[in-house]
Amino acid sequence: MILTALLPSSISASTQFNGEPRSYTRFNLTQNMEGENSQVEMKLSSDMDEEVGGNGVGEDLNHAKEPYVVHKPAGRTPKNVCFMVATVLLIFIISYLIGYLSHRKTELAPPSCSRSTFEESITEDSVKMEVDPLMDWKDVKSLLDQKMTASSIESAFSESHQAGSAGDMELANKVLGRFKQYGMHTWTDGHFVKLVDPPASGSNMVTFKGSDLGELRGYLAYSKTGTAKGAVLHGNYGQMDDLGKLQDKNIALDGRVLLVRSGKISFAEKVANAAKLNASAVLIYPAGDRQLGGSTQLFGHVHLGSGDPYTPGFPSFNHTQFPPVQSSGLPSILAQTITVNMAATIMKGMEGTTAPAGWVGVGRLGDDKDMVTVEVNNVLSEKLINNVFGVIKGFVDPDRFVVMGAQRDAWGPGFASSTVGTSVLVELARAISDMVKNDGFKPRRSIVFASWSAGEYGSVGATEWLEGYLSSLNMKAFSYINLDGVVSGMYSVFDLCTQNALCLVCANDSLQLQRLYMKPYSNKVRPLRLNDPAYPFITFSGIPSVSFRFTTEGAEYPYLGTLDDTRDKLYGATSNQVAKLAVSAGQFAGKIALRLVHDHLLHLDVEKYIRQIRTHVVAINSKIQKLQSMQPQVLPKLLSVQWLISATGSYSRAASSLSNEIDNSNLEDVEMCRNINDRIMSVERDFLSPYVSPRETPFRHILVGSGSHTLKALSDHLDALQNDQSDADADLFRIQFALATWTIQGCANSLAGEVWSIDNMI
């Protein structure tokens, strides 16, 4: 009998990773035919010998041909047999232990510091713990309070620069250096995007009745270029309600140059509203309540969307080749900002009818003789921007993460718009990193810190990142916390913007802290708006998002979007309390993030949307019934709202069922907690309509997005059908109705969990 034994290949392979020679033992036990004597051969081989040879390849080959040497033992005794068996077993055990220890050494090797892709940055070298030692939540809060101080915040202030400039790159490297200094895993994300600069020579120009109004340094990025001429017409704030009042006076906007003041809605929405009514151009001046100087110039953008408008729905990576395409949100008319003094000159010379009641500060609306010429010569150029990231990896679910972000660019000094937010971001990274390294805090999930570029152009850097990694983000990033403009005044008002209950529940704990700083205290919660940097996170990517700020009640900080947004102006607006307020903002945002990565289950009230959906359904049902009774030829009675009501009921039951599971869950069951959290995270994502194109309609959320797919659009379409408007289409409405219904049902199905738990009543 011949028995040949080799060490398992997996063990031999594992020892090679550490550069150590791996050995195995080959032994033959051969019993001769006579049964009198046994032949034993033991041969030790080395992989290093096989790979490089002892004295050369030829020697190895000759050696391989040599026959085994047979040594006939002097005698066969039980003692010799036992000795040989023991020797074989000992060698085998030693070899196995060497392989096992080498394999363990490879698994526990320290993480690499090399730059990697986004996905690798989150999950690479992370150790997943089945049971983690949780620090008490009160201790976590206390640690964060101790780590963040006014002196550390103030020392972190750095001047902002325009996106794509050398100063912007310098600041990006500074932020990256800080993240590395804190021991974080870092990476960058570069995009070649189309940004807009003022005219290379000369300037844009506005004339009123043939007279030049003066030098224009401010401008609106992504405005249409060229020249437009028309009679000026005052449109108050440029909201559709304002323009509707002009139509009520039988004043047409066709070919008119609309004069509007800033505020209420974004610049982009003002221009889009004017374009809908066929105006030729829009002039925007600072509203009187901003109390700006008469010559202060305004800066902004008029893209009705976010990201690079020349790569809508997909990222602006330099290695991708796309045909020329433009965002549907780019304006079709000219737009330009003017100063308060310029607006006063125009309004003094305007004639026409009296302004509607409530239009404070507006006298005459203007008539056909009040001619204005607008010339826009802005320059579109391609620039490289870089987003900078650092991550603190979780110890249980490292591939699930909360993102905290702030833009670092500005039109001018940008102290309130970007400097304070970037400083809070960097200080939070320092404080939480120190908690992990020195105080034993072990977050269950990861925290990603992001410094965005080109935020002033419409969250370009952040949106390009969302577009580039959408498939990786929509089931891994469970919340976004925006730090832009967190301090813009005294602390009499805490303005919280969110569209979901995830961050609100976590914020309640932190609000107690803020009450210590805010006397008198008032709290405002409002939905996210189009011009909020967090808006694309929820409406494009389905990531629950929150923005907040400290401001002065009744006195908005007037210098955002101007060259006067300086350190002195913000310190004056806060009675020199900027650093103290920044600490409060950092503690508030930090506690939201820490609570999200500390607890076993994510804090999202999935039942919150039930009331909001039902409100829309009740309004739609009422309008359909009214239309069918009064104008049955428009909308046949075959269309039943029961579909939509059933889908709403399915969502309600799925949400209630999940809430019960959460109440009865075993927090020590890691897999169960992860399953529940995944279902919670799917809610916002599943409210993104799968039936519209991200390129044509990027804000796909049916409750808070914009477009014909939203529930609000359904209600508005019914109004248009009732008023017999030209753009109303009953067949199109029925298609939109069916798709919205199934989007809600699909969200309910996903929330229910397993396919056999689906409550499909349609």
C-alpha positions in Angstrom: 0.0 0.0 0.0 1.3 3.5 -0.9 -0.1 6.5 1.0 0.8 10.0 -0.2 -0.2 13.0 2.0 0.1 16.7 1.1 -1.0 19.8 3.0 -4.3 21.3 1.7 -3.7 23.8 -1.2 -5.7 26.5 0.6 -3.3 26.5 3.5 -0.2 26.5 1.2 -1.7 29.4 -0.8 -2.4 31.4 2.3 1.1 31.2 3.5 2.4 32.7 0.3 0.6 36.1 0.8 3.0 37.1 3.5 6.1 36.3 1.5 7.0 33.3 3.7 8.3 30.0 2.2 5.6 27.4 2.4 6.6 23.8 3.1 4.8 20.6 2.8 5.7 17.0 3.7 5.5 14.1 1.4 5.9 10.7 2.8 5.5 7.2 1.4 4.8 4.1 3.5 5.5 1.1 1.2 5.1 -2.4 2.4 7.0 -5.0 0.4 5.2 -8.0 -1.0 6.9 -10.4 1.4 5.5 -8.5 4.4 8.9 -8.7 6.1 10.2 -5.3 5.7 8.7 -1.9 5.2 10.1 1.0 3.3 9.7 4.6 4.5 10.6 7.7 2.6 10.1 11.2 3.9 10.8 14.1 1.6 10.6 17.8 2.6 9.9 20.2 -0.3 9.9 23.9 -0.5 7.8 26.0 -2.9 10.7 28.4 -3.1 12.9 25.5 -4.4 10.3 24.6 -7.0 10.0 28.2 -8.2 13.6 29.3 -8.3 15.5 26.1 -7.9 18.5 25.2 -5.7 21.3 25.6 -8.2 19.3 26.0 -11.4 16.5 24.7 -13.5 18.7 21.9 -14.9 19.6 20.7 -11.5 15.9 20.5 -10.5 15.1 18.5 -13.6 17.9 16.0 -12.9 16.9 15.8 -9.3 13.3 15.1 -10.3 14.5 12.0 -12.3 16.5 10.5 -9.5 14.8 7.3 -8.1 13.8 7.2 -4.4 16.5 5.8 -2.2 15.4 2.8 -0.3 16.9 2.3 3.1 16.4 -1.1 4.6 16.0 -0.9 8.3 18.0 -3.0 10.6 14.9 -4.4 12.2 11.2 -4.0 12.5 10.1 -3.2 16.1 7.0 -1.7 17.6 9.1 1.1 18.9 10.3 2.1 15.4 6.8 2.0 14.0 5.4 4.2 16.7 8.3 6.6 16.3 7.6 6.9 12.5 3.8 7.4 13.0 4.4 10.0 15.7 6.9 11.9 13.5 4.5 12.0 10.5 1.6 13.3 12.7 3.8 15.9 14.3 5.0 17.2 10.9 1.5 17.3 9.6 0.2 19.2 12.7 3.0 21.7 12.6 2.5 22.4 8.9 -1.2 22.9 9.4 -0.7 25.3 12.2 1.8 27.3 10.2 -0.7 27.6 7.3 -3.6 28.5 9.6 -1.7 31.2 11.4 -0.5 32.7 8.1 -4.0 32.8 6.8 -5.2 34.6 9.9 -2.4 37.1 9.6 -3.5 37.9 6.1 -7.1 38.5 7.2 -6.1 40.9 10.0 -3.7 42.9 7.9 -4.0 46.7 8.4 -6.0 48.7 5.8 -4.2 50.2 2.8 -3.9 53.9 2.5 -4.0 53.9 -1.3 -6.7 55.8 -3.2 -9.6 53.6 -4.3 -13.0 53.8 -5.9 -16.0 55.0 -4.1 -17.4 51.6 -3.4 -14.0 50.3 -2.1 -13.6 53.4 0.1 -16.7 52.4 2.1 -16.3 48.7 2.4 -12.5 48.0 2.0 -10.8 46.5 5.1 -13.9 46.9 7.2 -14.4 44.3 10.0 -18.0 43.2 10.4 -18.8 42.5 14.1 -21.7 40.2 14.9 -22.1 41.7 18.3 -20.8 45.2 19.0 -20.2 46.9 22.4 -22.5 49.9 22.3 -21.6 53.1 24.1 -24.5 54.6 26.0 -26.2 57.3 24.0 -25.8 59.9 26.8 -22.1 59.3 26.8 -21.9 59.7 23.0 -23.7 63.1 23.2 -21.5 64.2 26.1 -18.3 63.3 24.2 -19.4 65.3 21.1 -20.2 68.3 23.3 -16.7 68.1 24.8 -14.9 67.8 21.5 -16.5 70.8 19.7 -15.4 74.2 21.0 -15.7 77.8 19.7 -11.9 78.1 19.5 -11.5 75.0 17.3 -14.3 76.2 15.0 -12.9 79.6 14.6 -9.4 78.3 13.8 -10.9 76.2 11.0 -12.4 79.2 9.0 -10.9 79.4 5.5 -11.7 81.8 2.7 -13.9 80.4 -0.1 -13.2 80.7 -3.8 -15.1 80.4 -7.0 -15.6 76.9 -8.3 -13.0 75.6 -10.6 -10.4 78.2 -9.7 -6.9 77.7 -8.4 -8.1 78.8 -5.0 -10.9 76.3 -5.0 -8.3 73.5 -5.7 -6.0 74.8 -2.9 -8.9 74.7 -0.4 -9.9 71.2 -1.6 -6.3 70.0 -0.8 -6.5 71.7 2.6 -9.7 69.9 3.4 -8.2 66.6 2.1 -5.2 67.1 4.3 -7.3 67.6 7.4 -9.2 64.4 6.7 -5.9 62.5 6.3 -4.6 64.1 9.5 -7.5 62.7 11.4 -6.7 59.2 10.2 -9.7 59.0 7.9 -9.8 57.0 4.6 -10.0 59.7 1.9 -10.6 60.0 -1.8 -11.6 62.6 -4.4 -14.1 62.7 -7.2 -13.3 64.9 -10.3 -15.7 66.1 -12.9 -15.3 68.3 -16.0 -18.4 70.5 -15.9 -19.7 73.5 -17.8 -19.7 76.6 -15.7 -20.5 80.2 -16.6 -18.2 83.2 -16.2 -19.0 86.9 -16.8 -18.1 88.4 -20.2 -14.4 88.1 -20.9 -14.4 91.7 -22.1 -16.9 94.4 -21.4 -20.0 93.5 -19.4 -23.7 92.6 -19.7 -25.9 95.7 -20.4 -29.4 97.0 -19.6 -30.8 100.2 -21.1 -34.1 101.9 -20.2 -35.6 104.2 -22.8 -32.2 104.3 -24.5 -30.1 105.2 -21.4 -27.5 102.7 -20.1 -28.2 101.9 -16.4 -24.5 101.4 -15.5 -21.9 98.6 -15.0 -23.2 95.2 -14.3 -20.8 92.9 -12.4 -23.4 90.5 -11.1 -24.9 87.9 -13.5 -27.1 84.8 -13.7 -25.3 81.6 -14.7 -26.9 79.6 -17.5 -29.0 82.5 -18.8 -29.6 82.5 -22.5 -27.2 84.8 -24.2 -28.0 87.5 -26.8 -30.1 90.6 -26.9 -33.8 91.1 -26.1 -35.9 94.2 -26.3 -39.4 94.8 -25.0 -41.7 96.9 -22.8 -41.0 96.5 -19.1 -43.7 95.0 -16.9 -43.4 94.7 -13.1 -44.2 91.2 -11.9 -43.7 91.5 -8.1 -41.8 88.3 -7.0 -42.4 86.5 -10.3 -44.6 83.8 -8.7 -47.4 82.3 -10.8 -49.9 83.9 -8.5 -48.3 87.3 -9.2 -48.4 86.7 -12.9 -51.9 85.5 -12.7 -52.9 88.9 -11.2 -51.5 90.6 -14.2 -53.5 88.3 -16.5 -56.6 89.2 -14.4 -56.0 92.8 -15.5 -55.9 91.6 -19.1 -52.1 92.4 -19.3 -50.3 90.0 -21.6 -46.7 89.0 -21.0 -45.9 88.2 -24.6 -42.6 89.9 -25.5 -42.4 91.9 -22.3 -39.3 92.3 -20.1 -40.4 91.2 -16.7 -39.0 93.2 -13.7 -39.2 91.2 -10.5 -37.6 91.4 -7.0 -35.7 88.6 -5.3 -37.2 86.3 -2.7 -40.1 83.9 -2.2 -38.9 81.5 -4.9 -35.6 80.8 -6.6 -34.2 82.8 -9.5 -34.7 79.8 -11.8 -38.4 79.5 -10.9 -38.9 83.2 -11.6 -37.4 82.9 -15.1 -39.2 79.7 -15.9 -42.6 81.2 -14.9 -41.9 84.2 -17.2 -40.9 82.0 -20.0 -44.2 80.0 -19.7 -46.0 83.2 -20.5 -43.8 84.2 -23.4 -41.8 87.0 -21.8 -38.6 88.0 -23.6 -36.4 88.6 -20.6 -36.3 88.9 -16.8 -34.6 91.5 -14.7 -34.2 90.7 -11.0 -33.3 93.2 -8.3 -32.9 92.9 -4.5 -36.1 93.0 -2.5 -36.5 96.0 -0.2 -36.5 93.8 2.9 -32.9 92.7 2.2 -31.7 96.3 3.1 -28.8 96.1 0.7 -26.8 99.0 -0.5 -28.1 100.7 -3.7 -25.2 99.5 -5.7 -24.9 95.9 -4.4 -24.7 93.3 -7.2 -26.5 90.0 -7.1 -25.1 86.6 -8.4 -26.9 83.3 -8.9 -28.0 80.8 -11.5 -31.3 80.2 -13.5 -31.0 76.4 -14.2 -34.3 74.9 -13.1 -32.6 71.8 -11.9 -29.3 70.8 -10.3 -25.9 69.5 -11.6 -24.2 70.2 -14.9 -27.1 71.2 -17.3 -25.1 69.9 -20.3 -25.0 66.4 -18.9 -28.5 65.9 -17.5 -29.1 62.7 -15.7 -25.6 61.3 -16.1 -22.2 62.3 -14.6 -19.7 64.7 -16.2 -16.8 62.2 -16.2 -14.0 63.0 -18.7 -13.8 59.5 -20.0 -17.4 59.2 -21.0 -18.5 60.2 -24.5 -22.1 61.6 -24.8 -23.7 63.4 -27.7 -24.4 67.1 -27.1 -27.5 67.4 -24.9 -29.0 70.1 -22.7 -31.1 70.0 -19.6 -34.8 70.7 -20.1 -34.4 73.1 -17.1 -32.2 75.6 -19.1 -34.1 78.8 -19.7 -35.2 79.9 -23.1 -35.1 83.6 -22.4 -32.5 86.1 -21.1 -32.1 86.8 -17.4 -29.9 89.4 -15.6 -29.6 90.9 -12.1 -29.6 94.7 -11.5 -29.0 96.8 -8.4 -31.6 98.5 -6.3 -30.6 101.9 -7.8 -31.1 100.6 -11.3 -34.5 99.2 -10.5 -35.5 102.5 -8.9 -34.5 104.3 -12.1 -36.7 102.0 -14.1 -39.7 102.2 -11.8 -39.6 106.0 -11.6 -40.0 106.1 -15.4 -42.7 103.5 -15.7 -46.3 104.3 -16.5 -49.3 102.1 -17.1 -51.9 100.8 -14.6 -51.6 100.7 -10.9 -50.1 97.6 -9.2 -52.4 95.1 -7.5 -53.1 95.6 -3.8 -50.4 94.1 -1.6 -47.5 94.8 -4.0 -45.7 96.9 -1.5 -43.3 99.4 -3.1 -44.6 98.9 -6.6 -46.4 101.9 -8.2 -47.1 101.5 -11.9 -46.8 98.3 -13.8 -45.5 99.8 -17.0 -46.9 100.2 -20.5 -45.9 99.6 -24.1 -43.7 102.8 -24.2 -41.4 101.8 -21.4 -38.8 100.0 -23.5 -35.9 98.1 -22.1 -33.1 96.4 -23.9 -31.2 93.5 -22.2 -27.9 92.2 -23.5 -26.3 89.1 -21.9 -22.8 88.0 -23.0 -21.8 85.4 -20.4 -19.2 82.9 -21.3 -19.7 79.1 -21.0 -16.5 77.2 -20.2 -15.5 73.7 -19.1 -13.7 73.4 -15.8 -12.4 70.6 -13.6 -14.0 70.5 -10.1 -13.2 68.1 -7.3 -15.3 66.8 -4.5 -13.3 65.7 -1.4 -14.4 62.8 0.9 -13.4 61.2 4.1 -15.1 58.3 5.8 -15.3 57.0 9.4 -16.1 53.3 8.8 -18.8 51.5 10.8 -18.1 48.3 12.8 -21.3 46.4 12.1 -22.7 47.6 8.8 -19.8 49.6 7.2 -21.5 49.6 3.8 -24.4 51.6 5.2 -23.7 55.3 5.7 -24.9 58.8 6.5 -23.5 61.7 4.4 -22.7 65.1 5.8 -21.8 67.7 3.2 -21.0 71.4 2.7 -20.1 73.4 -0.4 -16.7 75.2 -0.3 -17.1 77.6 -3.2 -18.8 81.0 -3.4 -19.3 83.9 -5.7 -17.2 86.1 -3.4 -15.9 85.8 0.1 -18.9 83.5 0.9 -18.4 83.5 4.6 -22.0 82.6 5.5 -22.8 80.6 2.4 -19.8 78.2 2.5 -17.0 79.1 4.9 -18.9 78.4 8.1 -20.4 75.2 6.8 -17.0 73.9 5.6 -15.5 74.7 9.0 -18.3 72.8 10.8 -17.8 69.8 8.5 -14.1 69.6 9.1 -14.5 70.0 12.9 -17.2 67.3 13.0 -14.8 65.0 11.2 -12.1 65.8 13.7 -14.3 65.4 16.8 -15.9 62.1 15.7 -12.6 60.6 14.5 -11.2 61.4 17.9 -14.2 59.8 19.6 -13.5 56.6 17.7 -9.7 56.5 18.1 -9.4 57.6 21.7 -12.7 57.2 23.5 -13.9 53.8 22.4 -16.9 54.9 20.4 -17.7 52.3 17.7 -20.4 53.4 15.2 -22.5 50.6 13.8 -22.6 52.3 10.4 -20.2 54.6 8.5 -20.2 58.4 8.3 -19.1 60.1 5.0 -17.9 63.7 5.1 -18.2 65.4 1.7 -16.8 68.8 0.6 -18.6 69.8 -2.6 -17.5 72.2 -5.4 -19.7 74.3 -7.7 -22.5 74.5 -5.2 -23.3 78.1 -6.2 -24.1 76.9 -9.7 -26.9 74.6 -8.5 -25.3 71.9 -6.4 -23.3 70.8 -9.4 -20.6 68.9 -7.5 -23.0 67.0 -5.3 -25.4 66.2 -8.1 -22.7 64.9 -10.4 -21.6 62.5 -7.5 -25.2 61.4 -7.1 -25.5 60.7 -10.9 -22.1 58.9 -11.0 -22.9 56.5 -8.2 -26.6 56.3 -8.1 -26.7 52.5 -8.2 -24.3 52.3 -5.2 -26.0 55.0 -3.2 -29.7 54.4 -3.3 -29.6 51.4 -1.0 -26.5 52.3 1.0 -26.7 56.0 1.8 -29.6 56.4 4.3 -29.5 60.1 5.0 -27.9 63.4 3.9 -27.3 66.3 6.3 -26.6 69.6 4.6 -24.3 72.1 6.4 -24.5 75.0 3.9 -25.5 78.3 5.5 -26.1 76.9 8.9 -25.4 80.3 10.5 -27.0 83.3 8.9 -28.1 85.4 11.8 -28.9 85.5 15.5 -30.4 82.5 17.2 -34.0 83.6 17.6 -35.2 81.2 14.8 -34.1 77.6 14.1 -35.2 76.9 10.5 -35.4 73.2 9.8 -36.0 72.0 6.3 -36.8 68.3 5.7 -39.3 66.1 3.8 -39.0 63.0 5.9 -39.2 61.8 9.4 -35.8 60.2 9.6 -33.8 63.2 10.6 -36.7 64.9 12.5 -36.9 62.0 15.0 -33.2 62.1 15.5 -33.2 65.9 15.8 -35.7 66.0 18.6 -33.0 64.9 21.0 -30.6 67.6 19.8 -33.2 70.4 19.9 -33.0 70.3 23.7 -29.5 71.6 23.4 -30.5 74.4 21.1 -33.0 75.8 23.5 -30.2 76.6 25.9 -28.8 79.0 23.2 -32.0 80.4 21.8 -34.1 82.7 24.0 -36.7 83.5 22.9 -36.9 80.2 20.9 -39.0 79.5 17.9 -38.8 76.5 15.6 -39.9 76.4 12.0 -40.1 73.2 9.9 -40.8 73.5 6.2 -40.4 71.3 3.1 -37.2 71.3 1.1 -37.3 73.7 -1.9 -35.7 73.5 -5.3 -32.8 75.8 -4.4 -31.9 73.9 -1.3 -28.6 71.9 -1.7 -30.3 68.9 -0.1 -33.2 68.8 -2.6 -31.6 66.6 -5.3 -30.6 64.0 -2.6 -34.2 63.2 -1.9 -35.9 64.0 -5.2 -33.3 62.5 -7.5 -31.7 59.8 -5.4 -34.4 59.0 -2.8 -32.0 59.7 0.1 -33.8 61.2 3.1 -32.3 64.7 3.6 -32.3 67.6 6.0 -31.1 71.2 6.0 -31.2 73.7 8.9 -29.9 77.1 9.9 -29.9 79.7 12.7 -31.3 83.0 11.6 -32.8 86.1 13.0 -36.6 86.2 13.0 -38.0 88.8 10.7 -34.6 89.8 9.4 -33.1 87.4 6.8 -29.3 87.6 6.3 -29.2 89.9 3.2 -25.7 89.2 1.8 -26.0 85.7 0.4 -25.3 85.7 -3.3 -23.4 89.0 -3.1 -19.8 90.1 -2.7 -20.6 91.5 0.7 -20.9 88.1 2.4 -17.8 88.7 4.5 -16.6 87.8 8.0 -17.4 91.3 9.3 -21.0 91.2 7.9 -21.8 87.9 9.5 -20.2 88.8 12.8 -22.2 92.0 12.8 -25.4 90.1 12.1 -24.8 87.7 15.0 -23.4 90.1 17.5 -20.0 88.4 17.2 -21.5 85.0 18.1 -20.6 83.2 14.9 -18.2 80.7 16.5 -20.7 79.9 19.3 -23.5 79.4 16.8 -21.3 77.3 14.6 -20.6 75.0 17.6 -24.3 74.7 18.2 -24.9 73.9 14.6 -22.2 71.3 14.6 -23.5 69.7 17.8 -27.0 69.5 16.3 -25.9 68.0 13.0 -23.4 65.7 14.7 -26.0 64.3 17.0 -28.4 63.6 14.1 -25.6 61.7 12.4 -24.3 59.9 15.5 -27.8 58.8 16.5 -28.3 57.3 13.0 -25.0 55.3 13.2 -25.4 54.4 16.9 -28.8 52.7 17.2 -29.7 49.3 16.0 -32.6 50.5 14.0 -32.9 53.7 11.9 -35.3 56.3 13.1 -37.8 56.8 10.3 -41.5 57.0 10.9 -42.7 55.2 7.8 -46.3 56.0 8.7 -45.6 59.7 8.3 -46.4 59.7 4.6 -49.8 58.1 5.1 -51.4 61.4 5.9 -49.7 63.2 3.1 -50.7 60.6 0.5 -54.3 60.6 1.8 -54.5 64.4 1.6 -53.6 64.2 -2.1 -55.9 61.3 -2.7 -58.9 63.2 -1.1 -58.2 66.3 -3.2 -57.9 64.2 -6.4 -61.0 62.2 -5.7 -63.1 65.3 -5.0 -62.0 66.9 -8.3 -62.6 63.8 -10.3 -66.1 63.4 -9.0 -66.8 67.1 -9.6 -65.5 66.9 -13.2 -67.4 63.7 -13.9 -70.7 65.2 -12.7 -70.3 68.5 -14.4 -68.4 67.6 -17.5 -68.8 63.9 -18.1 -67.6 64.2 -21.7 -64.2 65.3 -20.4 -63.5 62.4 -18.0 -65.7 59.3 -18.4 -67.1 57.6 -15.3 -65.1 54.5 -16.2 -62.2 56.1 -14.4 -62.4 55.1 -10.8 -60.3 56.5 -7.9 -60.6 53.1 -6.2 -57.3 52.1 -7.7 -55.5 55.0 -6.0 -57.4 54.5 -2.7 -56.5 50.8 -2.7 -52.8 51.6 -3.3 -52.9 54.1 -0.4 -54.5 51.4 1.8 -51.8 48.9 0.8 -49.1 51.4 1.8 -50.9 52.2 5.1 -51.1 48.5 6.0 -47.4 47.8 5.1 -46.3 50.8 7.1 -48.3 49.8 10.1 -47.0 46.2 9.8 -43.4 47.3 9.7 -44.0 49.6 12.8 -45.3 46.6 14.7 -42.3 44.5 13.6 -40.0 47.3 14.9 -41.8 47.4 18.2 -41.4 43.7 18.7 -37.9 43.3 17.2 -35.0 41.6 18.9 -32.2 44.2 18.8 -29.6 41.5 19.3 -30.5 39.9 16.0 -28.1 41.6 13.6 -29.6 40.1 10.4 -33.2 41.0 11.4 -32.1 44.6 12.2 -30.4 44.9 8.9 -33.5 43.6 7.0 -35.7 46.1 8.8 -33.3 48.9 8.1 -33.2 48.0 4.4 -37.0 48.1 4.2 -37.0 51.5 5.9 -34.3 52.8 3.6 -36.3 51.7 0.5 -39.3 54.0 1.2 -37.9 57.3 -0.3 -36.2 55.4 -3.1 -39.5 53.6 -4.0 -41.3 57.0 -4.2 -39.1 57.9 -7.2 -41.3 57.3 -10.2 -39.7 54.5 -12.4 -41.8 55.7 -15.4 -40.0 59.0 -16.1 -36.5 59.6 -17.4 -33.9 60.9 -15.0 -32.5 63.0 -17.9 -35.8 64.7 -18.8 -37.4 64.6 -15.3 -34.6 64.3 -12.7 -36.7 65.1 -9.6 -38.7 61.9 -9.8 -40.2 61.8 -6.2 -43.9 61.7 -6.6 -44.6 63.6 -3.3 -41.9 66.3 -3.3 -40.4 66.2 -6.8 -41.4 68.3 -9.8 -43.0 67.2 -13.1 -46.1 65.6 -14.5 -45.6 62.4 -12.4 -46.2 64.0 -9.0 -49.5 63.8 -7.1 -49.6 67.6 -7.1 -49.4 67.5 -10.9 -52.4 65.2 -11.1 -54.4 67.6 -9.0 -53.2 70.6 -11.2 -54.1 68.6 -14.4 -57.7 68.2 -13.1 -57.9 71.9 -12.6 -56.7 72.5 -16.2 -59.3 70.0 -17.5 -62.1 71.7 -15.6 -61.0 75.1 -16.9 -60.6 73.7 -20.4 -57.1 74.9 -20.8 -55.3 74.2 -24.0 -52.6 72.0 -22.5 -55.1 69.7 -20.7 -55.4 66.2 -22.0 -57.8 63.7 -20.5 -56.0 60.6 -22.0 -52.7 61.9 -20.7 -54.2 62.4 -17.3 -55.4 58.8 -17.2 -51.9 57.6 -18.0 -50.3 59.8 -15.3 -53.0 58.6 -12.9 -52.3 54.9 -13.5 -48.5 55.4 -13.2 -48.8 57.4 -10.0 -51.1 54.7 -8.5 -48.7 51.9 -9.3 -45.7 53.9 -7.9 -47.5 54.0 -4.6 -48.4 50.3 -4.8 -44.8 49.4 -5.7 -43.6 51.3 -2.6 -46.1 49.4 -0.5 -44.9 46.1 -1.9 -41.3 46.9 -1.2 -42.1 48.0 2.4 -44.0 44.8 3.0 -40.8 42.8 2.7 -41.0 39.3 1.3 -43.0 38.6 -1.9 -45.4 36.4 0.1 -46.2 39.4 2.4 -47.3 41.7 -0.4 -50.8 43.1 0.0 -51.8 43.7 -3.6 -55.4 44.7 -3.8 -55.3 46.1 -7.3 
